[in-house]
Amino acid sequence: MPENGPIRRPSVRVHDTEILSEGWFALRQYRLDVTRTDGATQRLSRIDLRRGDRAAVLLHAPAAGTVVLTSQFRLPVFLHGDPHGRLTEAPGGLLDESGAEEAVRREAEEETGFTVTGLRRAFTTYLCPQLSSERTHLFTGEYDPAIRPGPGGGEVDEGEDIHVLELPLEQALERVLNEEAADAKTLLLLLHARNQGLCAR
């Protein structure tokens, strides 16, 4: 029978840590003594892949009923058999010292060319908690389809070749769902936008 009452949270003690790799990302192996919910103690070994937190934003134009997505090369997509290796995503990137809101504004404007207004936090999520401590901070923000100060496309010297997509919300959602594997943060943001009626016309 499932327990309906409060579940006693397991207590954890780090037994030792081993650095397996350091560079563009840090890979560490932790050995932990974990007290299970039944009171028993168990020694576990877990891997943590760390690069830092990320942020992403779904730009939407309430009057037009459209959203802005990007399409760019991602190695895992290519390795899974897509000859072009491109994935449809909400713009975003790594956080820096300025914090999630500033980082996501900068990345969105760099990738799409549109200015972000009305930025609102949606939620924060672990996208791969069994492997990585990375959190992704998700936002929604408005844009004006008639005003695009920059060209978008990302940074060429960083290997970015970003195609900007401006689509009705339902069409954007259909596109993402029709890919062999959807980008999780983008799917979450699109479903959130539909649920909140952000692009209702």
ZISUL-V675350 format. One record per residue. RES is the residue in one letter. SS is DSSP state (helix for helix, strand for strand, loop for the rest). Layout:
RES:SS / RES:SS
//
This chain:
M:loop / P:loop / E:loop / N:loop / G:loop / P:loop / I:loop / R:loop / R:loop / P:loop / S:strand / V:strand / R:strand / V:strand / H:strand / D:strand / T:strand / E:strand / I:strand / L:strand / S:strand / E:strand / G:loop / W:loop / F:loop / A:strand / L:strand / R:strand / Q:strand / Y:strand / R:strand / L:strand / D:strand / V:strand / T:strand / R:loop / T:loop / D:loop / G:loop / A:loop / T:strand / Q:strand / R:strand / L:strand / S:strand / R:strand / I:strand / D:strand / L:strand / R:strand / R:loop / G:loop / D:loop / R:strand / A:strand / A:strand / V:strand / L:strand / L:strand / H:strand / A:strand / P:loop / A:loop / A:loop / G:loop / T:strand / V:strand / V:strand / L:strand / T:strand / S:strand / Q:strand / F:strand / R:loop / L:helix / P:helix / V:helix / F:helix / L:helix / H:loop / G:loop / D:loop / P:loop / H:loop / G:loop / R:strand / L:strand / T:strand / E:strand / A:loop / P:loop / G:strand / G:strand / L:strand / L:loop / D:loop / E:loop / S:loop / G:loop / A:helix / E:helix / E:helix / A:helix / V:helix / R:helix / R:helix / E:helix / A:helix / E:helix / E:helix / E:helix / T:helix / G:loop / F:loop / T:loop / V:loop / T:strand / G:strand / L:strand / R:strand / R:strand / A:strand / F:strand / T:strand / T:strand / Y:strand / L:loop / C:loop / P:loop / Q:loop / L:loop / S:strand / S:loop / E:loop / R:strand / T:strand / H:strand / L:strand / F:strand / T:strand / G:strand / E:strand / Y:loop / D:loop / P:loop / A:loop / I:loop / R:loop / P:loop / G:loop / P:loop / G:loop / G:loop / G:loop / E:loop / V:helix / D:helix / E:helix / G:loop / E:loop / D:loop / I:loop / H:strand / V:strand / L:strand / E:strand / L:strand / P:strand / L:helix / E:helix / Q:helix / A:helix / L:helix / E:helix / R:helix / V:helix / L:helix / N:helix / E:loop / E:loop / A:loop / A:loop / D:loop / A:helix / K:helix / T:helix / L:helix / L:helix / L:helix / L:helix / L:helix / H:helix / A:helix / R:helix / N:helix / Q:helix / G:loop / L:loop / C:loop / A:loop / R:loop
//
